């Protein structure tokens, strides 16, 4: 039986790389992609990292650095990033169908059945193919376990060529590399446990690999022990190719300006429900429970802070936008209070189930016919919006020109998902 071999493909500075694909002028320029409402840095080019600007820092705190180094700040373009992610994953599927999409910019491949002899050469082939077909640069780590592959991909980001193969390296060679990886960067440990381990002298992945975890009792979870075994070369995590059903779907945004009126909140809740309902239908899911929540600014005085929420069970599990919006606006009516400056709103769908598992009332044939009509209507709406751009067809309750929309003054065009924003080339 062949020993497991995993390849972790990690897109470099993904949001920034997506922007550079369609705007080559951004190459070698310090670039930051900001969060919603252009508040914090959520993606940084290597040039920005070298300047010393940290992930998540509020941009107003580094205003002088932005000006001094002529850093280009862009608003997030999630439609573009999502589509480019899909394209990268489709390229990887031409190499093997044993793929686990771990995040928007990472995927694990199980490659032991491909008959690879030169793993570093294989990694370069994958890297070149992804870049040629999508324009996105990637780093690749290859190892006998997913944790080691993840560690190798982090090392690959700093190596010329962008590929690190741990399969052909001896244990001693692997240990030398693991000594250069902080324990907080080990997959499965994270920032919360980092202080605990560092206070006990476990500073690197190498230290964690050989630590006596029995000394720390219940503080070390089953997952933590698996992480240690994986660092030791014992595979405990496999590539999961099957789709895992979601337990909830959330849609929320911060407003571009404070919102006071129920009318504006109704528009926002209607739009968020419409967005979440599309996600439901794209995954063949129905929602049985709906939650609506609001919040004022967190830095207001205690008497000015208000963060209510309320939930309702739906008569039937559904993905039909009009019914969901109707229920959502009833929830909003219950929690809205005049006189507050609302900064954010959101909706959450829970009790999710598939259409196939839906149960109808035994004597209610109308409910089935109604369901089929609703499904056809929503399929038509989704098809038209996908073809001509989101928002071509929507409910009147979503408004026509909402002033509360989040700030995106520096958003690049949605080159791949909106007809009116296609890239134009002058000849």
Helices and strands as residue ranges (DSSP letters): E 6-11, H 14-22, G 24-26, E 31-34, G 36-38, E 41-44, H 46-51, G 59-62, H 63-68, E 72-74, H 78-93, E 99-103, E 106-110, G 112-114, H 119-134, E 138-143, H 146-156, E 163-165, H 171-178, G 183-185, H 190-198, H 205-210, G 213-219, H 222-231, E 249-259, H 262-282, E 285-296, G 302-304, E 309-318, H 321-335, E 342-350, E 353-354, G 355-357, H 365-388, G 396-398, G 419-421
